[in-house]
């Protein structure tokens, strides 16, 4: 799987600040985190670590991912930004995942999980995006959602309605995310919203390593 090979390579792509509380060697922890974020289930990740002589349970690898606190790097300066949201099922509740993508590089710029979808939440998402990246002069590519267009107008950001074209980049990411959560159907079961958002941030970090 080429995505796994790319993510395994480059051992310095992230740091682990919680090592003093862990008995597992750092290379094994980084390998476990990278394998899971590249697409392997927790069970398959544990099996690979076991072949290397590192016996750990699934919850341990899950905790590594949570503690690593991975998220997309700040400071991007894109010409265009595609923004959209999609439904995420968390236990028996529906949440909304907001995402911003640079369609020229296909990199995820920011993700946010919210229990609702409205203009106020959208404005909060855009404010966080503006704090992280240089998007003030970017052209935002959006669908016909009125709350999104109103929030962009409120922030003084230029936008353009685009049904397909460059906006397809964010749809591809959403499809991959849906594939991951469907394949590992227990991924968001019995989890708190904060835990899920941390995993989604880590997913965004990993996605940017693949491209």
Residue pairs with C-beta under 8 A, 6 or more apart in sequence:
1 38
1 39
3 38
3 39
3 210
4 34
4 35
4 38
4 39
4 40
6 38
6 209
6 210
7 34
7 35
7 37
7 38
7 206
7 209
7 210
8 31
8 34
8 35
8 38
10 209
11 27
11 30
13 209
14 30
14 33
14 68
14 70
14 205
16 22
16 26
16 29
16 30
16 67
16 68
17 69
18 67
18 68
19 26
19 29
22 29
24 54
24 56
24 60
25 54
28 49
28 52
28 54
29 64
31 48
31 49
31 52
32 45
32 46
32 49
32 54
32 56
32 61
32 64
33 61
33 64
33 65
33 68
33 70
33 202
34 206
35 44
35 45
35 48
36 42
36 45
36 61
36 65
37 65
37 70
37 202
37 203
37 205
37 206
38 206
38 210
39 180
40 48
41 183
41 184
42 58
42 61
42 62
42 184
43 58
45 58
45 61
46 56
46 57
46 58
46 61
49 55
49 56
49 61
65 198
65 199
65 202
66 195
66 198
66 199
68 202
69 198
69 201
70 201
70 202
70 205
70 206
71 201
71 202
71 204
71 205
72 107
72 108
72 109
72 110
72 111
72 132
72 201
72 204
72 205
72 208
73 208
74 132
74 133
75 132
75 133
75 134
76 102
76 107
76 109
76 132
76 133
76 134
76 135
77 133
77 134
78 102
78 104
78 105
78 109
78 133
78 135
78 138
79 104
79 138
79 139
80 102
80 103
80 104
80 138
80 139
80 140
80 141
80 166
81 100
81 101
81 102
81 103
81 109
81 129
81 135
81 138
81 139
81 140
81 141
82 100
82 101
82 102
82 103
82 140
82 141
82 142
82 166
82 167
82 169
82 170
83 98
83 99
83 100
83 101
83 126
83 140
83 141
83 142
83 148
83 152
83 170
84 98
84 99
84 142
84 143
84 167
84 170
84 171
84 174
85 96
85 97
85 98
85 99
85 117
85 145
85 148
86 96
86 97
86 99
86 174
86 177
86 178
87 94
87 95
87 96
87 97
88 94
88 95
88 96
88 97
88 113
88 181
88 188
88 196
88 200
89 95
89 181
89 188
90 188
90 191
90 193
90 196
91 188
91 189
91 190
91 191
93 115
95 113
95 114
95 115
95 193
95 196
96 113
96 114
96 115
96 116
96 117
96 121
97 111
97 112
97 113
97 174
97 177
97 200
98 110
98 111
98 112
98 113
98 114
98 121
98 122
98 125
99 108
99 110
99 111
99 112
99 170
99 173
99 174
99 204
100 108
100 109
100 110
100 111
100 125
100 129
100 135
101 107
101 108
101 109
101 169
101 170
101 173
102 109
103 141
103 166
103 167
103 169
103 170
104 166
105 211
106 169
106 172
106 173
106 211
107 207
107 208
107 211
108 173
108 204
108 207
108 208
109 129
109 132
109 133
109 135
110 125
110 128
110 129
110 132
110 133
110 204
111 197
111 200
111 201
111 203
111 204
112 124
112 125
112 128
112 197
113 193
113 196
113 197
113 200
114 121
114 125
115 193
117 147
118 147
119 147
119 150
119 151
119 154
122 147
122 148
122 150
122 151
123 151
123 154
123 155
125 151
126 151
126 152
126 155
126 157
127 155
129 135
130 136
130 155
135 157
136 157
138 157
138 158
139 158
139 159
139 160
140 152
140 157
140 158
140 159
140 160
141 159
141 160
141 162
141 165
141 166
141 167
142 148
142 149
142 152
142 159
142 160
142 161
142 162
142 167
143 161
143 162
143 163
143 167
144 161
149 159
149 161
152 158
152 159
153 159
173 207
176 207
177 200
177 203
180 187
180 203
181 187
181 188
187 199
188 196
